[in-house]
Amino acid sequence: DVKVTQSSRYLVKRTGEKVFLECVQDMDHENMFWYRQDPGLGLRLIYFSYDVKMKEKGDIPEGYSVSREKKERFSLILESASTNQTSMYLCASSSLGTGGVDTQYFGPGTRLTVL
Amino acid sequence: GESVGLHLPTLSVQEGDNSIINCAYSNSASDYFIWYKQESGKGPQFIIDIRSNMDKRQGQRVTVLLNKTVKHLSLQIAATQPGDSAVYFCAEITRLAFGKGNQVVVIP
């Protein structure tokens, strides 16, 4: 079974702090993704990566950056956390599959609260 | 904590009945669809997928139907159980497009 783990289930930070969210997958997947999920809005893509050291902006990259130094690990960084970044953050991974994409498998999520 | 099910359309279904959840998409070139189940406080869980060269796919107690003519996707859950209570959302993976979801509440 695919396993995607996230470093924290719950996190509380203060405005202005630098925040690191870590994601690790154990299936040698090429693709990794970071989403945020807010009530009634569905999943919104922040950043994704198709390979080590490669990153692409998603729909809402402002205020975030990412790092992929190793294939299995994809980190999301909030350079200076703000209250509007309070959300559930979900990491996902997938293999290349047909046409470059395949089923995405999600981690358990990190609920971040910025005070 | 907050629930991802807030403000979502809700389907209340009696235990043992069948559930049908619908999803519409806009891009006729959409190719690969997935249905996910998300229980409160957990990450989305893959249920079933279907590619555009198929009209129907069946799993254990679940069936996905794809109507490309009207750009409509549905998930049918047979003999709904209390453990089926969750938010269900569709995804078009080649375009990384996700539906907002439907809350299913199973009444014992």
Chai-1 contact restraints between the chains, C-beta under 6 A:
chainA,res_idxA,chainB,res_idxB,connection_type,confidence,min_distance_angstrom,max_distance_angstrom,comment,restraint_id
A,Q37,B,V4,contact,1.0,0.0,6.0,A-B,restraint_1
A,P39,B,E2,contact,1.0,0.0,6.0,A-B,restraint_2
A,P39,B,L6,contact,1.0,0.0,6.0,A-B,restraint_3
A,P39,B,H7,contact,1.0,0.0,6.0,A-B,restraint_4
A,G40,B,L6,contact,1.0,0.0,6.0,A-B,restraint_5
A,G40,B,H7,contact,1.0,0.0,6.0,A-B,restraint_6
A,G42,B,F98,contact,1.0,0.0,6.0,A-B,restraint_7
A,G42,B,K100,contact,1.0,0.0,6.0,A-B,restraint_8
A,L43,B,F98,contact,1.0,0.0,6.0,A-B,restraint_9
A,L45,B,L96,contact,1.0,0.0,6.0,A-B,restraint_10
A,L90,B,G43,contact,1.0,0.0,6.0,A-B,restraint_11
A,V101,B,I93,contact,1.0,0.0,6.0,A-B,restraint_12
A,V101,B,T94,contact,1.0,0.0,6.0,A-B,restraint_13
A,T103,B,F46,contact,1.0,0.0,6.0,A-B,restraint_14
A,T103,B,D49,contact,1.0,0.0,6.0,A-B,restraint_15
A,F106,B,G43,contact,1.0,0.0,6.0,A-B,restraint_16
A,F106,B,P44,contact,1.0,0.0,6.0,A-B,restraint_17
A,G107,B,G43,contact,1.0,0.0,6.0,A-B,restraint_18
A,P108,B,K42,contact,1.0,0.0,6.0,A-B,restraint_19
A,P108,B,G43,contact,1.0,0.0,6.0,A-B,restraint_20
A,G109,B,G43,contact,1.0,0.0,6.0,A-B,restraint_21
